[in-house]
């Protein structure tokens, strides 16, 4: 076990920014996705673990501070200095003499950026720059906080594929903070769902999906025709423009797929959709507390 969080509480003035009552443990080699809307407490959690913000409670780890690396959402470098100079100064090494650094620069196709000034880098190049320096630490535990924030879809996709491939056969533990569901589907095996500073649930991705969605879910456009076709089946919470139908067993799954195919309806079947799962997890959480999920969204 690398790290355990228990009875954690973070306040910014009178505002409760994060509260974790039940223990959360992070183990070696895990890939954990941390998800939640803005203000859910995601970055606050990372900063607490890194010792960058005050908290009450317990964060216990077997790691030394230098064994934890982090890619934070905001990074500030000397804008007018060449990237090569910034990199070698921060890392206290020479690119020419450091084979591991050379490998990372080549892997991220960053060679042509080394002599540019930092201010002249694109958004994707700035992210690759910081990722290279984080990866060079080869830390047992690494946090990536909104690593693709502000990038277009194609750039995000390529960057995430690079991360997935790089860590594929490595034992490093990763915690990825993101509001992009497709990124967590690519990289995360466990999911921590936060909302308004509270833990909604934490566990294996597939187990959480079965808990809140069933065996699988069919997703299609929320038209009157589709609603009528599927009116007898259980509907899950989903974005307004979509209709999500829960399948508790394979028999129901076959019936729904046959009906949609016969009616020539476009649909997607999933057994790991994180957006639908997390939405229904939050709805269940607030229902247990006697509150409406719709009311929480409007706040």
Order of alpha helices (4+ residues) and beta strands (2+ residues): beta-beta-beta-beta-alpha-beta-beta-alpha-alpha-alpha-beta-alpha-beta-alpha-beta-beta-alpha-beta-alpha-beta-beta-alpha-beta-alpha-alpha
